[in-house]
């Protein structure tokens, strides 16, 4: 029922159409929008804004915006605004294909950031002023506090920092979400920072709602549009093999006394491999597990249903349509076991290190010394962004990166002599896994790492060439700490460009 979720009388008078709300956003301004991996992003105002921008372009009055979010969003936001040529600058993460092409053509500036750093940098003033926040919520309470939606992301910071706020109240979001959130207001800038009092992944240290001064709210728009919930592919043979290697590694570490039988808090990146690992844990020997991560995917929900995962802390859902329907149908049953937090807390380096997380993230490629590229093709063409993988990899108790050993139907090796772009230096990478096997790199020099990675992770079709390269690098390299033949290492990639095989 219209208006039922808007309980503050003074804000009922500010209900308007998406078109009228979009008209309140000034050309050239900076807009902070909610949203994280397709959850909890505004759907109506960005579409109306894109239509307005297209009309202004047609009339000879082009304008563009600087857009900040939590992470990736959906086609109604990034896709629509990029198609309208309405974004001049974007941070901190993008996965929209239209925006990606504009970024790679140099038509949109993109600042790829560690997700934990966004809110602090906004508060420190390094990103400049924030003019407008457009935030999806699932309700407005009588005291003006806001019931968060299916993601938290940077919403707390956007609401606090913006000069004016536009709210999208989304009736599609389950009202049983109320009470699932933990919005911590205890962060501060140096020299006034204090320890964050979170000791266990399921601790609640904040409030269930966003604080928002009603006088800052200039528009309220009611919507009932669903989140962008994309299906995940069923785990393939390579994905299951990777999951199997990781399960065996966990068993080994427990047997050696380096991990408890309940493991340590799990972090899992987005994607089919990460899902396969979670599904593998359903049938594994580990019980009473917890998760401290940034997104909750299908596999983690399945692990929770099995009873083996006691609780999970994240900043957003990233579910398939089927899993989203299942969660929505039984949301109340999960409310005490799931916690959604601001991403400055879900991805906070100090918390990740203190809790001792097991970080599992995907990669595009790794080189034989253990450096990982998560974001770029050929060192210059960006695919997505680093997201939270850096927050977790550098600070985790165990840092795992995983991918099939080949891409493009076997035309490209994902184990290469040297990555032309590095997101994770070799000091931050402890474990590499492909369907071929697992390389434990802890305590190994770069020379030793090269042997282990080639032998355990490379595809047999590429292993002889990698071994030959390593032999010659050890003979002819300028130095022997990390033996490298620079020109030849990068030529390894160049031949794929000449074939056109590297373009996504």
C-alpha positions as CSV (number, residue, x, y, z in Angstrom):
1,X,0.0,0.0,0.0
2,X,1.4,3.4,-1.0
3,X,2.8,5.4,1.9
4,X,2.5,2.5,4.4
5,X,6.3,2.4,4.9
6,X,6.7,6.2,5.4
7,X,5.8,6.7,9.0
8,X,7.2,10.2,9.6
9,X,4.4,12.7,8.7
10,X,6.8,15.5,7.7
11,X,8.3,13.3,5.0
12,X,5.0,12.2,3.5
13,X,4.6,15.7,2.1
14,X,7.9,15.2,0.2
15,X,6.7,12.1,-1.7
16,X,7.0,12.8,-5.4
17,X,7.7,11.1,-8.7
18,X,11.1,9.8,-9.7
19,X,11.2,12.5,-12.5
20,X,10.6,15.3,-10.0
21,X,13.2,13.9,-7.7
22,X,15.8,13.6,-10.5
23,X,15.2,17.2,-11.4
24,X,16.6,18.2,-8.0
25,X,20.1,16.8,-8.9
26,X,22.2,19.6,-10.3
27,X,24.4,19.2,-13.5
28,X,28.0,18.5,-12.6
29,X,27.3,17.5,-9.1
30,X,28.6,14.6,-7.1
31,X,26.0,11.9,-6.2
32,X,26.4,9.1,-3.7
33,X,24.1,6.2,-4.4
34,X,23.3,3.1,-2.5
35,X,24.0,-0.3,-3.8
36,X,26.4,-3.2,-3.5
37,X,26.7,-6.1,-6.0
38,X,23.2,-5.5,-7.4
39,X,21.5,-5.2,-4.0
40,X,19.8,-2.2,-2.4
41,X,20.5,0.3,-5.2
42,X,18.0,2.9,-6.2
43,X,16.1,1.9,-9.3
44,X,13.7,4.7,-10.2
45,X,15.5,7.9,-9.7
46,X,18.6,6.9,-11.7
47,X,16.4,5.8,-14.6
48,X,14.6,9.2,-14.5
49,X,17.9,11.0,-14.2
50,X,19.3,9.1,-17.3
51,X,16.2,10.1,-19.3
52,X,16.6,13.7,-18.2
53,X,20.3,13.7,-19.2
54,X,19.4,12.2,-22.6
55,X,16.8,14.9,-23.2
56,X,19.3,17.6,-22.1
57,X,21.9,16.2,-24.5
58,X,19.4,16.3,-27.3
59,X,18.6,19.9,-26.5
60,X,22.3,20.9,-26.7
61,X,22.7,21.1,-22.9
62,X,24.8,18.1,-22.0
63,X,25.7,17.4,-18.4
64,X,27.4,14.7,-16.5
65,X,27.8,13.6,-12.9
66,X,30.4,12.2,-10.5
67,X,28.9,8.9,-9.1
68,X,29.9,7.2,-5.9
69,X,28.4,3.9,-4.7
70,X,29.2,1.0,-2.4
71,X,30.3,-1.3,-5.2
72,X,28.6,-2.5,-8.4
73,X,24.9,-1.8,-8.9
74,X,22.4,-2.6,-11.6
75,X,21.5,-1.7,-15.2
76,X,18.9,0.8,-13.9
77,X,21.8,2.8,-12.4
78,X,25.2,2.3,-13.9
79,X,23.9,1.0,-17.2
80,X,21.3,3.6,-17.7
81,X,23.5,6.6,-16.7
82,X,26.5,5.2,-18.7
83,X,24.3,4.7,-21.8
84,X,23.1,8.3,-21.5
85,X,26.8,9.5,-21.2
86,X,25.9,10.9,-17.8
87,X,28.9,9.8,-15.8
88,X,32.2,11.7,-15.9
89,X,33.8,10.0,-12.9
90,X,33.0,6.8,-11.0
91,X,34.2,5.1,-7.8
92,X,34.9,2.6,-6.2
93,X,33.9,-0.5,-8.2
94,X,32.1,-1.1,-11.5
95,X,31.0,-4.2,-13.3
96,X,28.5,-2.7,-15.8
97,X,29.5,-3.6,-19.4
98,X,28.4,-0.2,-20.9
99,X,30.4,1.7,-18.2
100,X,33.3,-0.7,-18.7
101,X,33.6,0.1,-22.4
102,X,33.4,3.9,-21.7
103,X,36.2,3.5,-19.1
104,X,38.4,1.5,-21.5
105,X,37.8,4.1,-24.3
106,X,38.9,6.9,-22.0
107,X,35.4,8.4,-21.9
108,X,34.8,8.0,-18.2
109,X,37.3,8.4,-15.4
110,X,37.3,5.6,-12.9
111,X,39.0,5.4,-9.5
112,X,39.3,1.8,-8.5
113,X,39.6,1.7,-4.7
114,X,39.9,-0.8,-1.8
115,X,36.4,-0.8,-0.5
116,X,37.4,-0.3,3.1
117,X,39.0,3.0,2.2
118,X,36.0,4.7,0.5
119,X,34.2,6.0,3.6
120,X,37.3,7.1,5.5
121,X,38.6,9.0,2.4
122,X,35.2,10.7,2.0
123,X,35.3,11.8,5.6
124,X,38.9,13.0,5.3
125,X,37.8,15.2,2.4
126,X,40.1,13.7,-0.2
127,X,37.2,12.9,-2.5
128,X,35.7,16.4,-2.4
129,X,32.2,17.4,-1.3
130,X,29.1,15.2,-1.8
131,X,26.2,17.1,-3.1
132,X,23.3,14.6,-3.1
133,X,22.7,11.1,-1.7
134,X,20.2,8.8,-3.4
135,X,19.6,5.9,-1.0
136,X,17.2,3.0,-1.2
137,X,15.6,2.1,2.2
138,X,12.9,-0.4,3.1
139,X,11.1,2.0,5.4
140,X,11.0,5.3,7.3
141,X,10.2,5.1,11.0
142,X,8.2,7.6,13.0
143,X,11.3,9.2,14.5
144,X,12.8,9.7,11.0
145,X,15.4,6.9,11.3
146,X,15.7,4.7,8.2
147,X,15.3,0.9,7.8
148,X,18.1,-0.2,5.6
149,X,17.6,-2.3,2.5
150,X,19.3,-5.4,1.2
151,X,22.7,-3.7,1.2
152,X,24.4,-1.2,3.6
153,X,27.6,-0.4,1.7
154,X,28.6,3.3,2.2
155,X,25.0,4.5,2.8
156,X,25.7,5.8,6.4
157,X,28.5,7.9,5.1
158,X,26.6,9.2,2.1
159,X,23.6,10.2,4.3
160,X,25.9,12.0,6.8
161,X,28.1,13.7,4.2
162,X,25.6,14.8,1.6
163,X,24.0,18.3,1.5
164,X,20.7,16.8,0.5
165,X,19.2,13.3,0.5
166,X,16.7,11.6,-1.8
167,X,15.1,8.4,-0.5
168,X,13.7,5.6,-2.5
169,X,11.4,3.6,-0.3
170,X,11.2,0.1,-1.9
171,X,8.1,-2.0,-1.1
172,X,9.7,-5.0,-2.8
173,X,12.2,-5.3,0.0
174,X,11.1,-7.7,2.7
175,X,9.9,-5.8,5.9
176,X,11.5,-8.7,7.9
177,X,14.9,-7.1,7.0
178,X,14.3,-4.8,9.9
179,X,16.5,-5.7,12.7
180,X,19.1,-7.5,10.6
181,X,21.4,-4.5,10.2
182,X,24.2,-3.3,12.5
183,X,25.0,0.4,11.7
184,X,28.1,1.4,13.7
185,X,28.5,5.1,14.4
186,X,31.7,4.9,16.5
187,X,34.2,5.5,13.7
188,X,36.2,8.8,13.9
189,X,39.2,10.4,12.1
190,X,42.6,10.4,13.7
191,X,43.6,11.4,16.3
192,X,40.2,10.5,17.8
193,X,39.9,7.0,16.6
194,X,39.1,4.3,19.1
195,X,39.1,0.5,18.9
196,X,36.1,-1.0,17.2
197,X,34.5,-3.3,19.8
198,X,33.7,-6.2,17.6
199,X,35.2,-9.5,18.9
200,X,33.1,-12.2,17.1
201,X,31.7,-12.2,13.6
202,X,28.1,-12.1,14.9
203,X,28.6,-9.3,17.5
204,X,26.2,-6.4,17.1
205,X,27.9,-3.1,18.1
206,X,25.7,-0.5,16.5
207,X,22.1,0.4,15.7
208,X,19.5,-1.3,13.5
209,X,18.8,1.9,11.6
210,X,20.4,4.8,9.7
211,X,20.2,8.2,11.4
212,X,19.0,10.9,9.0
213,X,18.1,14.5,9.7
214,X,14.7,14.9,8.1
215,X,15.5,18.4,7.1
216,X,18.1,17.1,4.7
217,X,15.6,15.0,2.8
218,X,14.4,16.8,-0.3
219,X,12.4,14.0,-1.9
220,X,10.9,10.6,-1.1
221,X,10.1,8.2,-4.0
222,X,8.2,5.0,-3.6
223,X,9.2,2.0,-5.7
224,X,8.5,-1.7,-5.8
225,X,11.3,-2.7,-8.2
226,X,13.3,-5.9,-7.4
227,X,17.1,-6.1,-6.9
228,X,19.2,-7.3,-9.8
229,X,19.5,-10.9,-8.9
230,X,21.4,-12.8,-11.5
231,X,21.6,-16.6,-11.7
232,X,24.8,-18.4,-10.9
233,X,26.0,-21.2,-13.2
234,X,26.1,-24.6,-11.8
235,X,29.6,-25.5,-10.7
236,X,31.6,-26.9,-13.6
237,X,34.2,-29.7,-13.4
238,X,37.0,-27.2,-13.0
239,X,35.2,-25.3,-10.2
240,X,34.5,-28.5,-8.3
241,X,38.1,-29.5,-8.6
242,X,39.2,-26.2,-7.2
243,X,36.8,-26.6,-4.3
244,X,38.1,-30.1,-3.7
245,X,41.7,-28.9,-3.5
246,X,40.6,-26.2,-1.0
247,X,38.7,-28.8,1.1
248,X,41.8,-31.0,1.2
249,X,43.9,-28.0,2.3
250,X,41.5,-27.2,5.1
251,X,41.6,-30.9,6.3
252,X,45.4,-30.8,6.2
253,X,45.6,-27.5,8.2
254,X,43.2,-28.8,10.8
255,X,45.2,-32.0,11.1
256,X,48.4,-30.0,11.6
257,X,46.8,-27.8,14.2
258,X,47.1,-24.7,12.2
259,X,43.3,-24.3,11.9
260,X,40.6,-25.2,14.4
261,X,38.1,-27.9,13.5
262,X,35.5,-25.1,13.1
263,X,37.9,-23.3,10.7
264,X,38.2,-19.5,11.1
265,X,35.7,-16.9,9.8
266,X,35.2,-17.4,6.1
267,X,35.4,-14.6,3.5
268,X,34.3,-15.5,0.0
269,X,34.4,-13.3,-3.1
270,X,31.7,-13.1,-5.7
271,X,31.5,-15.7,-8.5
272,X,30.9,-19.3,-9.4
273,X,34.2,-20.7,-8.0
274,X,33.4,-19.1,-4.6
275,X,30.0,-20.6,-4.7
276,X,31.4,-24.0,-5.5
277,X,33.7,-23.8,-2.4
278,X,30.7,-22.9,-0.2
279,X,28.7,-25.8,-1.6
280,X,31.8,-28.1,-1.1
281,X,31.8,-27.1,2.6
282,X,28.2,-28.3,2.9
283,X,29.5,-31.9,2.4
284,X,32.7,-31.3,4.3
285,X,33.7,-32.4,7.8
286,X,33.6,-28.9,9.3
287,X,30.9,-27.7,11.7
288,X,30.0,-24.6,13.7
289,X,31.5,-22.3,11.2
290,X,31.1,-18.5,10.9
291,X,31.6,-16.0,8.1
292,X,32.9,-12.5,8.1
293,X,32.7,-11.4,4.5
294,X,31.3,-8.6,2.2
295,X,28.6,-10.5,0.3
296,X,26.3,-13.4,1.0
297,X,26.0,-15.7,-2.0
298,X,23.9,-18.8,-2.7
299,X,26.5,-21.2,-1.4
300,X,26.8,-19.5,1.9
301,X,23.0,-19.4,2.3
302,X,23.0,-23.2,1.6
303,X,25.8,-23.7,4.1
304,X,23.7,-21.9,6.7
305,X,20.6,-24.0,5.8
306,X,22.7,-27.1,6.4
307,X,23.4,-26.0,10.0
308,X,27.1,-26.0,9.5
309,X,27.4,-22.2,9.3
310,X,26.2,-20.7,12.5
311,X,26.3,-17.0,11.5
312,X,27.4,-14.7,8.7
313,X,28.3,-11.0,8.7
314,X,28.4,-9.1,5.4
315,X,27.5,-5.8,3.9
316,X,25.1,-7.0,1.2
317,X,23.3,-10.0,-0.4
318,X,24.4,-11.2,-3.8
319,X,21.9,-14.0,-4.5
320,X,20.4,-15.7,-7.6
321,X,16.7,-15.1,-8.2
322,X,15.9,-18.5,-6.7
323,X,18.0,-18.0,-3.5
324,X,16.5,-14.4,-3.1
325,X,13.0,-15.9,-3.3
326,X,13.9,-18.5,-0.7
327,X,15.5,-16.0,1.6
328,X,12.6,-13.6,1.3
329,X,10.1,-16.4,2.1
330,X,11.9,-17.2,5.4
331,X,13.6,-13.9,6.2
332,X,12.5,-13.8,9.8
333,X,14.2,-17.2,10.5
334,X,17.6,-15.8,9.3
335,X,17.4,-12.4,11.0
336,X,19.3,-13.4,14.1
337,X,22.0,-15.3,12.2
338,X,22.7,-12.7,9.5
339,X,24.2,-9.2,10.1
340,X,24.5,-6.5,7.4
341,X,27.1,-3.8,8.3
342,X,28.6,-0.7,6.6
343,X,31.4,-1.8,4.3
344,X,33.9,0.3,6.3
345,X,33.3,-2.3,9.1
346,X,32.7,-5.5,7.0
347,X,36.0,-4.8,5.1
348,X,38.0,-3.2,8.0
349,X,41.6,-4.4,7.9
350,X,42.0,-4.4,11.7
351,X,38.9,-6.5,12.2
352,X,39.9,-9.0,9.4
353,X,43.3,-9.5,10.9
354,X,42.1,-9.8,14.5
355,X,39.3,-12.2,13.6
356,X,41.7,-14.3,11.6
357,X,39.6,-14.6,8.4
358,X,40.2,-17.2,5.7
359,X,40.1,-15.1,2.5
360,X,39.1,-16.8,-0.8
361,X,39.0,-14.7,-3.9
362,X,39.1,-15.1,-7.7
363,X,41.7,-13.8,-10.0
364,X,42.3,-13.2,-13.7
365,X,45.9,-14.5,-13.6
366,X,48.9,-15.1,-11.4
367,X,52.5,-15.1,-12.2
368,X,55.1,-17.7,-11.3
369,X,56.3,-15.6,-8.4
370,X,52.8,-15.4,-6.8
371,X,51.7,-11.9,-7.8
372,X,48.0,-11.7,-8.8
373,X,46.1,-9.7,-11.3
374,X,42.4,-9.4,-10.4
375,X,41.3,-6.5,-12.6
376,X,43.0,-5.8,-15.9
377,X,43.6,-7.5,-19.3
378,X,47.0,-6.8,-20.9
379,X,47.8,-4.4,-18.1
380,X,45.5,-1.6,-19.3
381,X,42.0,-2.9,-20.1
382,X,40.0,-3.0,-16.8
383,X,37.4,-5.7,-16.3
384,X,35.8,-4.8,-13.0
385,X,37.7,-3.5,-9.9
386,X,39.7,-4.8,-7.0
387,X,36.7,-4.6,-4.7
388,X,37.3,-6.0,-1.2
389,X,39.9,-8.6,-2.2
390,X,42.8,-6.4,-1.2
391,X,41.2,-5.6,2.2
392,X,41.0,-9.3,2.9
393,X,44.1,-10.7,1.2
394,X,46.6,-8.5,2.9
395,X,45.1,-9.0,6.4
396,X,43.8,-12.5,6.3
397,X,45.0,-15.4,8.4
398,X,45.1,-17.4,5.2
399,X,44.9,-15.7,1.8
400,X,43.7,-17.9,-1.1
401,X,43.4,-16.9,-4.8
402,X,41.7,-19.2,-7.3
403,X,40.9,-19.6,-11.0
404,X,40.9,-22.3,-13.7
405,X,44.4,-22.8,-15.1
406,X,43.3,-21.6,-18.6
407,X,40.8,-19.2,-20.1
408,X,39.2,-18.7,-23.5
409,X,38.7,-22.4,-24.1
410,X,42.3,-23.2,-23.3
411,X,43.8,-20.5,-25.5
412,X,45.3,-18.6,-22.6
413,X,47.2,-19.7,-19.5
414,X,46.2,-18.0,-16.3
415,X,49.6,-18.9,-14.9
416,X,52.1,-16.5,-16.6
417,X,55.7,-15.6,-16.3
418,X,54.8,-12.0,-15.2
419,X,51.5,-10.2,-14.8
420,X,51.4,-6.9,-16.7
421,X,49.2,-5.5,-14.0
422,X,49.5,-6.4,-10.2
423,X,46.6,-5.9,-7.7
424,X,48.1,-8.3,-5.1
425,X,51.8,-8.3,-4.6
426,X,53.3,-11.7,-3.9
427,X,53.7,-10.9,-0.2
428,X,49.9,-10.8,0.1
429,X,49.3,-14.2,-1.7
430,X,49.7,-17.3,0.4
431,X,47.8,-20.0,-1.6
432,X,47.1,-20.3,-5.3
433,X,44.6,-22.9,-6.6
434,X,43.6,-24.0,-10.0
435,X,41.8,-27.2,-11.1
436,X,45.3,-28.7,-11.5
437,X,46.2,-28.4,-7.9
438,X,47.1,-26.1,-4.9
439,X,50.4,-24.2,-4.3
440,X,51.1,-23.4,-0.7
441,X,53.5,-20.4,-1.0
442,X,53.9,-19.6,2.7
443,X,57.6,-19.2,3.7
444,X,58.9,-19.7,0.2
445,X,61.2,-17.4,-1.7
446,X,60.2,-16.2,-5.2
447,X,62.5,-18.8,-6.8
448,X,60.9,-21.6,-4.8
449,X,57.4,-20.2,-5.5
450,X,58.0,-20.4,-9.2
451,X,58.7,-24.2,-9.1
452,X,55.7,-24.9,-6.8
453,X,53.3,-22.8,-8.9
454,X,54.3,-24.2,-12.2
455,X,54.3,-27.8,-11.0
456,X,51.0,-27.6,-9.1
457,X,48.8,-24.9,-10.8
458,X,49.8,-24.6,-14.4
459,X,47.9,-26.5,-17.2
460,X,50.0,-29.4,-18.7
461,X,49.7,-27.7,-22.1
462,X,51.6,-24.7,-20.8
463,X,53.8,-26.3,-18.2
464,X,56.8,-27.1,-20.5
465,X,56.9,-23.5,-21.8
466,X,56.8,-22.1,-18.3
467,X,59.5,-24.4,-17.1
468,X,61.7,-23.5,-20.1
469,X,61.1,-19.8,-19.4
470,X,62.1,-20.3,-15.7
471,X,65.3,-22.2,-16.7
472,X,66.4,-19.4,-19.0
473,X,65.4,-16.7,-16.5
474,X,67.6,-18.3,-13.9
475,X,70.4,-18.3,-16.4
476,X,70.0,-14.8,-18.0
477,X,68.0,-12.6,-15.5
478,X,69.6,-9.4,-14.3
479,X,69.0,-10.5,-10.7
480,X,68.2,-13.9,-9.1
481,X,65.8,-12.9,-6.3
482,X,62.9,-13.0,-8.7
483,X,64.3,-14.3,-12.0
484,X,62.6,-12.4,-14.9
485,X,63.1,-11.9,-18.6
486,X,61.0,-8.7,-18.9
487,X,60.7,-8.5,-22.7
488,X,59.9,-12.2,-23.1
489,X,57.5,-12.2,-20.1
490,X,55.4,-9.5,-21.6
491,X,55.6,-11.0,-25.1
492,X,53.8,-14.0,-23.5
493,X,50.7,-11.8,-23.4
494,X,51.3,-9.9,-26.6
495,X,50.7,-13.0,-28.8
496,X,47.2,-13.3,-27.5
497,X,46.5,-9.6,-28.3
498,X,47.6,-10.2,-31.9
499,X,45.1,-13.1,-32.1
500,X,42.4,-11.0,-30.5
501,X,42.0,-13.6,-27.8
502,X,42.4,-11.3,-24.7
503,X,39.5,-9.0,-25.3
504,X,36.5,-9.9,-23.1
